[in-house]
Amino acid sequence: MQFSWHIIIASVSAFLFQSAANLAEAGNNRLTTYEPRPFLLAQASPSGEPTETTEFNISPQPLGSAITTFADQANYRLLVPSEMTEGKTTNGVSGRHTPEEALTLLLTGTGLSYRLTDSRTMTLEPAGATPLPPSPVAQATSPEPPNPNTQVQSGAKPVKVPEVVIKEVEDRGYSVDESSTATRIPAPIHDTPRSVEVVTRQVLDDQKVIRFSEALRNVSGVSQSSTQGGQGGTFMIRGFASELNVFKNGFRDDSTFSSRTQRDIINIESVEVVKGPPSYLYGRSDPGGVINQVTKAPLKNRYYSAEMIVGSYGLYRPQIDIGGPLNESKTLTYRFNGMYESAESYRDGVKSQRIFLAPTFGWEMSSRTTLRFEGEYLFDRSPIDRGLIAFGNGVAPIPISRFLGDPNRKMEVQQGKATITLWHEINDMFRWRTAFRAAAARSRYSSLESNFLVGAESDGILNLARYEIPTTVQSHYLQNELHGNFFTGSIKHKTIIGIELGRENSSATASGDFGGDTTTPGAFSYINIFNPNDRLFLNPTLTKFSDASQQNNILGAYVGDQVDLLDNLHMHFGGRFDLFDQTITNRPDGLTPTGSENTKTDTAFSPSVGIAYQPWKPITLYANYTESFAPQSAGSRSISGNLFDPERGKSYEGGVKYEAFGGKLRSTVAVFDIKKKNVLTADPLNGFFFSVATGEQRSKGVEFDISGQILPGWDIIANYAYIDTRVTKDLLFAEGSRAPNSALHQGSLWTTYFFQEGVVKGFGAGIGMYAQGKRNGIFQCQDPANCQAPFEIAGYVRMDAALYYRKQEVFNKTNLLAAINFTNLLDHRYFSGAQNFREIVYTGAPFTAVGSLRFEFY
C-alpha cells in the first residue's frame, strides 16, 4: 500500500492554520519545572525598584493552571500544593508587567496574596495570614520581617500555610514531578499507572555523561548490550532487545532511520523511560519500554555557558550552551548547543572525532500560538570496534586494550535533523499541536573485523572479514494532535487524539571479503589474538553481496485519556491503530544475479489500560495491561529472502509508588510479566545478515527505583532489577534457556553531597556503583551441532566517584563549576555485552578520569 504525499501536504497546510500552545498543567501537589538560567535564583526587588517587565497573556481560568502558566511565561520555577488553589479561579492578566505586578493581578479576588521572603524568593499565602519563617524548601538564606505591603489582620492568630515558591532554577535536582512520555501530555508521575523514570539534567551533569547510553545506567532494568561496533547501539529493557524504542521529543529516533551513530546528550534536558509496551501511543515498538529524549528549550533570560572537558586517553571536548531573547519583548528566543570532540581510546590505535551542533529557536506568534524550530547536525568518524571474542565458556584471556582488526579503517557518519512544532490554544480547554520532523544521514561503514577462529582456539588465529557499506537514510514524520483538559461533571480528563504519518527510506550497497581461503597461508587476513604482531591485513577485491533499498510508509491513529475519577483514583485508557507498509527492493549483486522486491503490509491495534489508587497521599498503588506491535526491523530477512510476521507482545504490570519529604524523594516498585511472540535473532548458521524467528520469549521480574533529595545538598538516584527472561517456545533454541545479554540481577547507585555553609560551601563529592550479574552471550541450541557453542559473560561491579567545586558570582554575573569524575575506580575488567556471536564481545572501559571546568554567564 502506497501513501500519497498529498496527504502530508494537506496536513502541513493544517500546520499553518491549526496549532497549539504547549499544554502543561500542574498536578495535585506536584512540582513543575521550567527552564530559566541555571544556578541563579530570581532576583526580587525588596527596595521597590521596578524589575524587568514581561509580556503576560493569561486568560480567565482555574487558578492552579493560571499559576502554572504564570510560571512558564515569567520563566520561573514553581512548587504548588493543590489545596491552596483548589476551587479558585482568576480573571487572568495580560500586557507587560513585572512578575510581582502580574502575580498581584492574577491573585485579585482569590483570597491569596504573596510576600517577598527575602531578595531571592516569593511565597504565596492566604491574605491576612501572618507567615512563619520559610521552610527549607524555599531555600532562603534567612527570614525577613513581613512585607509592609502585606495586609495583616490585627490580632489574627498566626497561620502556618504551605508555600508556593517561585524562583529560577538553582538546583534542578534528581527528581521531577511530571512527565509527558507515558501519556504524550504532561501528567503527574505519581498519578500515572505506569513505571516512569526520569534522568534529569542534574544527574547527567554530576556524572559527566557525554553519551546517551551512559545515562541509562540510572534506570532499573535498562542497559546497552551492543554498540553495534560503535554505531547506534541496542538497549535491553526488561530483558528484551529494543532497537525501535528510542524517541526524541516524541519522534522516532532509532538507529536505522534516524541516528546512525552513538547519540550525544549535549542538547538533552532529560531522559524519560516508561516501562512496558509503548505501542498504544508510539506505534511499532518492542515490549520492554520506551526511551524518550527531551531536548533543551529556548530561554527567555540571557544565559551563556562555556565548558572544557579533558580526560584519559586524549579526550578533548570544548562545548557551549547559550540562549536568551532575540528581541525586547522576548517573543523571539533561542538556544544553541555545540561541541567538538577528539579522543583516543584504551583500545589500541583507536582515534575518533565528533562535531555536534544544535540550534533551537522559539517564536511566540501571539498570546495563543507558539512556534519552535530545532535543528541538529552530527559528524562522527571512528573505527568499527567489535571488542574481543569468546574463548571456551568465557571471554578470551587477552588485554581489553587489544584491537582485533584494523583501527585505521573507520566509519564516517554525517546526519542532520530538523523539527518544527506549532502549538495553538483553541480555548481554555483545548490546544492543538502540529509537529514535523525530517532526518537524513549518510554513512560509510569501512572495516576489517573479527570473523571466526581458524583451527584450534589455543592457536589464537582469528580470521578477519573486510566490509565496505555506504548507506543513506531519510525519515519524515508528521504529527497532528488535539489536547484536551476538561471536566465531565466532577471527573477531570486530560485527553489526546492524534494522527501520525511517516515515510522512511534507506539505501545501502554492501561489498566484502568473507575471510578468503583459510586453507592457504597468506591468502586471508588474520590476527593472532595472543600476539598482535603476528597479523596480515590484505586488501582483496571485494564482492558486492547486497544492493538493496527499503521504503516504509506509516499511518498511526491514537487516543489517550488520563482520567481523575476522584482526587485519589486515576485511570488511563489508550490505544493506537497502526498501518505499516514496507517495500524492500534487492538489486542484482555479486551473489544474486537477479533482483527481487518484497512488499508487506501489517496492521494492528494496540490497547492499554491502567489504574492508580492513592490510599494515602504519599502512596500510589497501580496496575496496567498493555500490548505491543513491531513489524520486523528494517532489512531483516531469512536466508531465503522472506520477510517475517510482526512481533506481538502482552504485558501485565503492578506496582507501588511512594513520595517522601514532601515529594522531594520518590520511589517505585514494579512487578511485571511480559510475553513476546515471533522473536527474531541473528541466524547463527548463516551470519548476522540473516535472521531467524525464535518463537516466544517471556520476561518476569521486579524493579525498584528511587531518586531525589534526602537532605539539603544530599541527592541520590539508585535502582535494582531482578529480571528472568527465557525462551519459552522454539524449534531451534533450547526452551527454558535464558535470553542473551539479560542479567538476572542488575542495579546502580549514585549519590552526591554538597556542603551548604562555611568555608567548604560549594565543595561536593559523589560516589556510585553499577553492577550486572552474569549473562549468556549467545542463544543456546537444542542441538549444539546447529549453533555456535554457548558462553557466559561474567558479572561485575564497577565503582565510580567525583569531586566538585561550584561557586556563584565568582566574577560579576559569572558562576564557576569544576569537577573531576572517576569511572571504574577499581580498574575492574568487565564486558558490557555480546552480539549473539562468539566473535563479538564488547569491552568495558578501565579506570578513567575526566576533568571539567565550566563558566556560566548571565
Secondary structure, 3 states (H helix, E strand, C coil): CCCCHHHHHHHHHHHHHCCECCCCCCCCCEEECCCCCCCCCCCCCCCCCCCCCEEEEECCEEHHHHHHHHHHHHCCEEEECHHHHCCCEECCEEEEECHHHHHHHHHCCCCEEEEEEECCEEEEEECECCCCCCCHHHCCCCCCCCCCCCCECCCCCCCCCCCCEEECCCCCCCCCCEECCCCCCCEEHHHCCCCEEEEEHHHHHHHCCCEHHHHHHHCCCEEEEECCCCCCCEEEECCEEECCCEEECCEECCCCCCCCCCCECCCEEEEEEEECCCHHHHCCCCCCEEEEEEECCCECCCEEEEEEEEECCCEEEEEEEEEEECCCCCCEEEEEEEEEEEECCCCCCCCEEEEEEEEEEEEECCCCEEEEEEEEEEEEEEECCCEECEECCEECCCCCCCCCCCCCCEEEEEEEEEEEEEEEECCCCEEEEEEEEEEEEEEEEEEEEEEEECCCHHHCEEEEEEEEEEEEEEEEEEEEEEEEEEEECCEEEEEEEEEEEEEEEEEEEEEEECCCCCCCCCCCCEEECCEEEEEECCCCCCEEEEEEEEEEEEEEEEEEEEEEEECCEEEEEEEEEEEEEEEEEECCCCCCCCCEEEEEEEEEEEEEEEEEEEEECCEEEEEEEEEEEECCCCCCCCCCCCCCCCEEEEEEEEEEEEEECCCCEEEEEEEEEEEEEEEEEEECCCEEEEEEEEEEEEEEEEEEEEEEEEECCEEEEEEEEEEEEEEEECCCECCCCECCCCCCEEEEEEEEEECCCCCCCCEEEEEEEEEECCEECCCCECCHHHCCCCCEECCEEEEEEEEEEEEEEEECCEEEEEEEEEECCCCCCCEEEECCCCCCEEECCCCEEEEEEEEEEC
